[in-house]
């Protein structure tokens, strides 16, 4: 398909490879803001700060943790919540920080007003916490909603400058919620999953891989000691999902890549991980702990569904390299019979039914937008032949984390899933999901995704081309990006992968960062905010890219259009325009 670029260039996605060398030269120079993230965390009883989460129109959950004088001590705690930051007429209550819950306190305050800003704080007999801000969901006529979307924060990989940036932006223009798409912490032992230029003092505690309840609680405590995470979660309510590292890498319903028999039963490990999660996260607990999906309704503007794609129904991820001989002999047969096996599930029937029914009801109710908070990439991202492009030095760097990289490169010419752990590893499940949505008249799905440590803007469609919506993938808070492996060649790799995938509109695997999303009845504005480093507390922030999402009718379906790209360089713009 040929399409005019705004500069007048006639280009195709295949013809644009000649621009690869121009990407770094003809770049769009962003405006950089020099900043420094916080150093000091609170001291005293409230070492781990405060947070709120899982807002509803009439209630919100408040969270803190009290540091006791003795491990077996129960501590009385009081709380206050008021629309006035001076707490002139507060709601009050009491709770206890008990050893059984690792001295974490969770309070659901109900009877609140919709769409209202509240201030809250905790106190013990001898200490008072900082003051936090939270907000209930709005009802009825809603003109806008703003979100910060984050994912993948590895303590050892750097300072949480992205959380600092989120908190700063919230001070300038408040967000309605912080959406955390998972990998809130990592389970690895000290300096196991390494990254270049990491701060020497940021070493995982405990030093071993976390397996027991005590281990998971200790790791939560370490991450919650960070002042920038505390600032971001004190500034707005949290809507949290877990991904794999909250239990173990590449988890699925029956195990995980990073779990073996020597670490005990998988069920015992997940039970420990989820108990620590319920203790330490500002989320409402559910009776079936693995069935962690729910809706947030922002009046007539937005239905937001947070999904669970790890522990409930997911089949074991495929290790594509293990099928090397089969793929070389019959790649199409592998795709049809192994990769495309209809029994390989992702959501499960109950959760899929909930999502489809919820979005269908929102359409009947006249809600303008349907958004899914999702862990792993939903759009189709398949491999080009990487052989001519990946250097020996890059392969050696990747091999340290991924011994199968040589076989992967051999298989890349067969157009395999770039990320088999994502929805591309479950294409039949994705087609079932899309078919159910399409049957319900839902083709305007706006998806925000984490996991990949990179920015993406993807068109969503079925394999036959039926439009399903748009997806935006956020980069990581600190977890290392492809720059750790490819260095300066990362930009050209990004252009190559964009060129070879029709659904990809934009791809940037270079900086850490987060997505700012502002939704109004007619459009959604997406800003991909980046930081230039996480190896130092002094950093520069900039907007790497921006897009406008609008409603459009395509092939008789009411779907979404990604348009008005901002911040893209010449090659990126040419690829974007080449999609038509």
N, C-alpha and C positions, 0 to 999 in steps of 0.2 A: 504494500500500500504506500503510495506517495502522497505526501502532504506538505503544504508550504509552511516553512518556519516563519516566525514573525519577522525575521530579518530579511526574508525573501528567498532564502535558500530552499531549493527543492531537494528533499532527502527521503531516503527509505531507511528502515531499521538496519538492513544489511549494508546499505551504502554508507552508513554513518561511521563504520569502523575506521575510515580514513581520518575521522576527526578525533580518534582516540589520543593521538599525540597532542592535539590542541586543547584537551580538557584542562590541563594544569596551566597552560599559557593563557588561554582566553577565559580565565576564570572571572567570576563575579566576586569582587573583593567585599567581604562582609564588614559591617561596622562592629568593631570589637569593644567590649566594655571590660576594663580591668577590675577584678574583684578579689577578695580574700575570704575564705570560709572560716567559720568559727573554730576555735581551738579548745576552749574550756567548756566542759559539761557541768551540770549542777552538782553540788556536793550535798551531804546530809542525807535525810531520809528519802528524798525523791531523786535518786541518782539516775534513774532511767526515764525521767520526764513524764509527760502526760500525753494522752491522745484521745480522739473520739472516732467513732466509725459507725458503719451500717445505718445511716440516717433513714428515717421515714418521715412522713408528713407531720406526725404527731409525737415522735420520739427520737432519741438518739442514745447511743451507748458511749459512756465515758470510761476511760481506762487509766490506771496508773500502777506503779509498783512501789511498795514501801520496803526500804532496807531495814531489817530488824536488828536489834542488839544481839539476839541469839537465834539460831536457825529454827528452834522449835517454838518461838514466841509468836503469838497472835497479837496484832496491833489494831487498835480501834482507829478508824478513819472517818472523817466527815467530808462532805462535798457540798459545793454551792454552784448554782447555775442561775444566770440572770441575763436579761437583755442589756443591762447597764454594766459597763466595765468596772464601775465603782461598787457594784453589788449592793445597791441601795434597797432592793426588794427581792432577794434571791429565793429560789427554791432550795431547800436544804434536805440532807439525809445523811445516814450513817451506814457504814459497812465495816467489814473486818478483813484485814490482810492476813491470810492464814497459810501455814506451811503447806497444806495439801494443794494449794494453788500457787506455790512458789511465791507467796506474798503479793501476788497480783490482785488487783481490785477491778471489778467490772460492774458498772451500774447502768441500768437502762432507765432513763428518765422519760416518762410518758406524759401525756396531757399537754403537749407543747403546741405552739402555733405553727402552721405551715409556712415555709419560705422565710423563716426568721433566723437572724443571727443571734447567737448566744455566747456568753463568756462563762467559763467554768474554772474551778480550782478545787484542790484537795488539801486537807490538813490533818495532822496528828496532834497529839497533846503538846509536842515540842517543835513542830516544823510546819511550814506551809509550802505548797508547790508553786510553781509558776502558774500564770493564767493562760488558758488556751481559748481558742475560738472554734466554734462549730456552727452548724446550720442544719435546719430541718429541710426536707424536700418540699418544694413548692406544690401548690395545688391550683387547679383551674387554669386561668389564662396566664401563660408563662412566655415571656418575650426573649429570654436568653438563658443559657447555662454555660458555665466555663469549667474546664477540667485541666488538671495537670496529670499526665499519664507517664508512669515510670515502670522500670523493670530492671532486674538483674544487678544487684548491688553486692559486690564481693569485697569484703573487708580488706583482704590482703592486696587487692589490685589497685587500691588507691584511696584517696580522700573523697568523702561524699560531697564534692563540690556541686554536683547536680542537685542534691537536696537543698544545699544553700541557695542555689539559683531559684529553685521552686519557691522557697520561703520568701526570698526577696521580691519575686514577681507577685506573690500573693499579697505582700504589703502594698504594692503599687495598685494592683487590681485584683481583688479577692477571687479565689476559685470557689466553686460550689463543692468540689470534692477532689481529693487526691486518689487516683485510680492506680493501684499497684498490681501489675499483671503477673507477679510471681518472681521466684528466685530472690526473695526478700533477704535471704541469707544463703550461705553455701555450707554444705556438710563436710567438705574435705578437711583433712588434717592440715597441720601447719606446713606451708610452703610446698604443697603437693601439686596444686593447679597454679603454676607460677605465671607471672607476667613481667614484662620488662619495666625497669625504672620504678619498681614498687617501693613505697616508703618502708624503711627497715623496721620501724616500730610497730607496724600493723601486721601482727602475726596472729593466726587463729588460736583461740582458746576454747576448749582444751586442744593440746597439740595433736592429739589423735583424731581420726575420723569419728564423728559423733554417731552413736548408735543407741544409747540408753536415754531414758527420760532425763536424767541428770545432765547428760551431755547436751541434749537439745536445749534444755533450759539455760545452760551456761552459754551456749552460742547465741541464743536470743539476747541474753543479758549483755554480752559483749557488743552486739550490733546496736542495741538500744542505748548504750553508753555514748554513742556518737552525738555531738551537739547539733549537727546539721540535720540528721534524721529526726531528732527531737523537735527542731524548729519547724520542719516541714509538716510533721504530724500534729503539732500543736496549733497550726495555723488554719486547719480545715479538717473536716471529717474524712476518714479513710474508707475507701471501698477496696477491699483486698481479695485477691485470688492467690492460691498457691500454684506453683508449677512443680518441676521435678525436684529441685534442690532443697525444698522444704522437707523432703524425705530423703531421696538419694537420686543421683544423676540418672536420667532416662528411665524414670519410674513408669510402671504400668500396673494393671490391676493385680498381677501375680508376682511382681518383683521389680528389680531395677538393674541396670547395667552395673551400677556401683554398689551392689549388694551380693554377698556370697554366703554359703552355708556356715562359714566360720563366724559370721556376725549374727548368728541366731536366725530365728524364724522371721520372715518378711512381715507377717502379721503383727508380731510383737514390736518390730521396729516402727511400722507405720502407726501403731497405737501410741507409742512413745512420742513420735514426732507430732502427731495431731494433738495429743494432750498438751504438749508444750505450746503448740500453736494456739489452742483455745485459751491457755493461760495468758500468753504474752501479746496477743493481737486483739485490737478493738473490734471484734466481730461477734455477731450473735451466734450462739452455738445451736446446732441442729441435732436432732435425735439420731439420725444416721450420719455419722460424722464425715463419711466419704462422699455423701450426696450433697455437696456444697454448691448449689446453684440457686440464684434468686433474682428478683426483678426490683428495680428502683424506678418509680414513675415520677417524672418531673412534669406534672400537670398535663396539659395538652401539647407539650413540646416534644417530650422524649420518653421512650420506654427503653431503659438500659437493663440488659440481662448479663449477669456475670456467670460464666460457665465453669465447669470442672472437666478437664480433659486428661487426667492422670490416673486416678485411683479407682474410679467407679466402673468404667467399662473398657478402657483402652486395651487393645491387644498388644502383645509384645512387639516392640519396634523391630523392624528388619535391619540386619547388618548386611547391607547390599554387597559389600566386598566378599562375604562368605558364599555368594552365589556367582562368583567370577566365571567359573567354567560354564555354568548354565546360561549365563547372559551372553557370553561370547558365542555359544552354540546356537542360542535362540532367544534373542533379546525380547522379541514380541511375545513369545510364549511366556517368558518370565513376567512381563508386565501384565499379561492377561490372567495368568493362573496363580501367581505367587503374590506379586504386588497388588493385583486387582482382586484378590480373594474376597468374596462378599462377606465372609464371616469376620473379617478384620474390622472391628468396631472402634469408635472413638468416644462417642457421647453416650451410647446406650439408648434403648427405646424410650425409657421414662424421661430422661433429660431432654432428648430430642423433642418428644411430645410437648414437654413444658415450654421449651423455647418457641416452637412453632405456634402453639396455642396462645402464648403470651403476646407474641408479635401480631398474630391475626386479630386478637382482641383489641390490641392498640390501634390497628387500622380501623376497626369498627367503631372505636371510640373517638376517631378523628385526631389521633396523636400524629404529629408531623413527622417524627423521626423514630427509627428503630436502630439501636446500637448494641453491639455485642462486645463485651470485654472478654478477651480470648487469649489463651496462653501461647500457642504456636502458630506459625504462619499458615493462613488459610488459602491464600492464592497459589496458583501453580508456578513453581520456580524449578525448572529443569536444567540439567547441566549441558553446557556446550562442550565441545572437545577442548579440554584445558591443556592438552599436551603441548601445543606450540607456545603457550603463554606463561606457564608456571616454571620458574627457575629452580635449579638444583638447591640453591640456598633457601628458597621458600619451602621446598619440600622437606628439607632437613629441619626447619623450624616447626613445621606442622607436625612432623613425625613424633616429636617429643610428647605431644598430647594425643596423637592419633596414629598408631602404628599402621593402620590400614590405608593410609593416604596413597601409597603407590598403586594398590589395586583400584582405589577410587578413581585415580587419574586415568588408569587403563580403561575403566568402565565409562568414563564421562562422555566418550564419543557416542555411546548408545542412548543418550538422552535420558539419564536416570534422574530420580529426585535429588535436588541439591541438598535437601534436608529430610532424610527418610524418617526422622522423628517427628516431623511436622505433618500437616494434613496430606502432603504429597505422598507420605508413606501409607496412607489410608484412603486411596482415591475412591473406592466403592462407598465408604462411609460418607465421604464428602458429597458424592453424587446423590446418595439417599437423602442427606440433609438438605441439599439444594432443591431436590425434587419435592420434598415435603413443604419447604418454604414457597416454592413456585406454585404448588397446588393451593396453598392458602392465600395466594395473591401477594406474597411478600418478596419483592425483587429489589428492594431499596435498603439493603442491609449495610449499615455503616459499622465497620469492625476496627477495633483497636487491639493490637497484638504486641507481645513482648518476645522474650526468649532468645532472639537471634543476635543481639548486640549490634544492631545496625538499623538504619532508617530505610523504610520502603514505602512507596505509594503504589498500590496494586489495584487493578480492575478485577472484579470478581465475576466469574461466569461459569456455567456448566461446561462440560466437555463438548457439548453440541453448540455452544455459543449463547445460550440464554443468559441475559444479564441478571446478575444477582446483587450488585452493589459495589462497594469500594472498601479497601482495607488500608490502614496506616499502621506501620510497624515502628515502634520506638526503639532507639538505641539503648544502651545500658547506662546505669548510674556510674559504675566503675568497671564492670567485667570487661576483659580485654576484647578489643575489636580485631578485625583482620589485619590492621596495621602491625600488630605484634608478629604476624607471620609474613606478610607480603611487603611491608614497608612502603616505599614510595610507589610501588606498583599497584597498590590497592585501588587507586583511582581508575586505572585502566581496566583492572579486573571488574570493577563496578560497572563500567560502561559496556564491557563485553557481555556480562550477565544480563544487563538491561536489554541490550540489542537482541539477544537470543531468546527472550521471553516476552511474548506478545502482551501478556497481562501486566507486566512490570512497567510502570510509568516513571519511576524514579528509584534509585538505589544508591545509598551512601553508607559504606561500612567503615568509615574512617573515625569520626569523633564519638565520644560518649555524649549523652544528652537525654532529653525528654521531649515529649510532645505536649504542646498547649493546644487545646481544642475548644473553640467557642461556637456554640450552636444557636442559631436563631430560626424562626419559622421557615425562612426561605433558603438559607444556606448554612454551611458549616465552614469555619475558617480553621485551617491546620497550620500550626507553626512548629517547625522542628528546631528546637533550641539545642545548641551544642556548647561544650566547653573544650578549650584547647588542651587541657591536661588535667589529670587526676593524681599525678605524681607529686604535686606540690599544692599547698593550700592557696597560694597565689595563682590565679587563673584568669583567663579571658573568656567571656561568654559572647556568643553571637547567634544569629538566626541562620542556620544552614540552608533551610528551604521553607517555603510556604506554599499552600495550595488552597483553592476554594472548591468546596463540594456543593453542587447544586442538583436540584431535581431535574430529570429529563425523561422523556418517553422514548424507548428504544425497542424496536421489534414488537410494538404493541404492549410493552410492559413499562410500568412506572419505576424507573431505576435511578441511578446516581451518575453524575459526571464529575470527574476530577479536572479542574481547569485553573486558569490564572496562576501558572507557576511563578514563584519568586525566588531569587537567590541562586538559580541554576547557572552553570557555566554554558559555554556555547555547545559543547558536545551533549551535555545533559538536555539542553533545550531542543536540540535537533532530534534526539531520541524521543523526547516527550511529544514533539509535534508529529513524529513519524507514526505515532499510534492513531492519528486521525481523531 
